[in-house]
Amino acid sequence: MIDIETLCVTSDINGNIQDLKHVKHSFDILPENKSENIAWIKQHGIRFSMLLPVKKPGPYYVRVSVQDKDTGKIGSAYQFLEIPDLKKKGLALSNIFMITSADDLVWMNSDVTKELAEGEFSLVFQADEIRSPALRTYMFGDNLHTLTMIYNADSKAIARSEIEMQSVLYKDGKEFHHGESRPITPDRVDTPKSIPILQRMTIGSNMPPGDYMLQLVVTDKKNSKKKEGGASQVMGFTVVEK
């Protein structure tokens, strides 16, 4: 059994804490191949999730600390994100989320988040889990899956293929690849307030190890010259050698 406690907070650009969540996690390690599972954990870590509702839109730093209850050791990480104000007119984008596969979209829309919000829960760990996307590190041949939500899109503009998305990849601050614009064609155009966009990129041999930045740009062609006619988000990841 591995017991950890996690604390997650959001703070504004002035460092003032806005939201806070404390959750306990317990992980059971299957007795079969226990030594192999423990070795895998030491190398790859454990994947877990927690839900932190945020009271209002705006730019935030999300900070998470994790404590191993047995050893008392503490680790921490942070990330900047922006929660769009959907009351404002025009297109908006969520942050870009690294996911394991398209199946994660089903998980995000399920009742699992309710369980995560309640407090302590238990997961059974086994070493056949894939490397966590939270690490944001990829090797040659890996598939990088991303999820982005488009908000406030005009249904008529979608039907006329006037809402387009473009991907731009940067390496070391320089443009590495410029993707072509493509129209957004969701399965349903009658609910344009929240459109999930799933993308997959394979790390090819032409991508040397190093730090990369992925930028997604969404544009309403008819209103492209207006402030509300476009939105963009960026996300960093690293390519490593095997």
N, C-alpha and C positions, 0 to 999 in steps of 0.2 A: 504494500500500500504506500502510495506517495501522497502526502497531504501538503497543499500549498494554500496560501492566502494571497489574494490579489486586491489591489486598490487602484482604482482608475478615477482620474479627475480631469476636468477641463478647466483651462485658465484663459483669460483674455490676453490681449497683447501687452497689457500692463502687469500681468502676473497675478491678477485676482482670480481666485478659484470660483467657478460658476456652478459646476455639477460634480457630484461625487458618488461612487459606487464601491461597495466592499463585498467580495464574494469569496467563499471557501470552495476549493476543488479537491476531490479525492479521486485518485486513479488506482484501480486494481490492476495488478500485473498478472496475467494468466500464468499458472504454474507450468504449463507446457512451454518449453524453450525459454524459461525465465532468464537464464544468463544471457541468451541472445537478445531478448527484449531489453534487458538492462543496458547492454552494450549499445544497442540502437538508440536508446534514450540519451545516453551520454554523448553520442555523436550528433544526433539530430534534434534533440529536445522533444517536448510534448506539445501537441497542438490542442488549444482550448479556446473558448470564446466567452465573452461576457457582453451584456447589453447595458449601455449607459444612455438613458434618455437625456436629451439636451433641451433646455427650456426655450431657447430663442435662437434664431439664426445669427450668423456672424463668423468671423475668423477665430479659431481656437488652437491652442496647443493641447493635445491629448497626451497625458502622462500616465504611465502604468508602472507599478512596482509589484514585484512578486517575491514572496518569502517562503522558503522551504521550512516547514514547521519542525522537522527533525534536526536540521543543522543550524537553523537560524540565519542562513545566508540569504542575502537580498540582491535582487537584480532589478534594473529599471530601464525604461525606454520611453521615447516620446515621438510624436509626429504632429506636424502642422496640418490642419484641414480647415475647410471653409464650408459652412452649412448655408445653402442659398436661401434667400428670402423669397418664398414663393408668392408672397402678396404683391411683389413688384411685377410690372408688366414685362413680358418678353421671355426669351429662352433662358434656361438655367441648367447647369450640369452639376451632378453630385461629384464628389471626389472619385478618382479611379481606384477601384478595389481589385487587389490580386485575389483570385479564387482558385480552387483546385480544378474545377470543371464546371460545365453548365449545370450540373446537378446541384451546385451550391445555391443557385437561384431558387430552386424548389425549397431547399433548407431554410433560406432567408425568409421565405413567405410562409413557413410552417409555424406550428405552435411551439417549436423548440425554444424560441426566444423567450417565451413565457416562463419556461423552466429555468432558463439562465437568469432571469430577473428575480427569481424567488430566493436564491441564496445558495445553500450547499447542495451539491449533486455529485453523482459518482459516474465515472466512465471506465470502461474496460479497455485497457491498452494492449495492443499486439503490434509486432514489428513490421507487419505488412502494409502499414500506412505509408503514404508517399510523403516526400519532403514538404514541409509546410510552406505555403506561399507567403507567410508572414516574414520569412527570412529574406525574401526578395533577391535571392541568388539563384542563378540558373547556369546550366552547363550546355555544351553543344548537343543539340538534339532534343533538348527539353522544350515543352510547350508552355508558353506564357499565356494564361487565361486572365482576361480582365472583364470587369463588370462596371458599367457606368449608367446612371439613370438620367434621362433627359426629361426636364419638367417644362410645363407651360407651352408645349408645342401646339401650333395651330393645326387642327385636324384637316382643314381644307388645303393648307400648304403641304401637309404630309401626303394627302391624296394626289396632289399635283406634282409630287416628287421635288418640292422646293426646299425641303429641309435636308441638308447634306452634312456628312461627317468626314473629317480628314484626319489622318494620323501622321505625325511627324516625329522622327526619332533623332535624338541628338546624342553625340558622344564627345566628352571633354569640351562641352560648350559649342561644338560645331555641328551643323546639320549632317546627319549620317544617311538618312533615308527620308524621302518625301513621298508619302502615299497619295494616291489619287482620291479626289472627292467622290463620295458615293451617296446616293439618296438613302434616307432612312425609310425602311419599309417594314414596319412592325406587323405582326399578324393581325392586330386589330387597330383600326384608326379612329374608332369611336371613343376611345379613352386615352387621349393624348396627354393628359396631365402628368403621367408617369410612365415613361417608356424605357424598359431595360435594354441596354445594348451590350451584347456579349461579343467579345473578340478573342481570337487566338492567334498568337504569333510563335512560330517555331524559331528557336535560336539556331541560326545557320552557321556554316563554317566561315562565312564572310564577316562574322561579328567577333572581333578579337576580344579577349578578356578586358574588363574595365567597367567604368560607371556609365550608365546610359540614362537618358531622360525621355520618357514617352509623353508627347503632347497630343491631346484630342481636341479638335476644334469643330464645333457645330455651328452651322450658319443657315439662316433663313434667307435664301437668295433674294427674295422680293424686298426684304428690309435689311439687307446686308450693310448698308451705310448708316443705319441707326444703331444706337447703343444696345437696344434690346433685341437686335437682330442677330446676335451671336453670343457664344459663350465658349470658354476653354478651360481645361484642367491639365495638370502635369503630374507625373509620377516617376520616381526614380527606381532603378533596379541595377543589379550588378551581374555581369557575366564572369564566371570563374572557370579555371581549368579543372579537368577531372583529376 
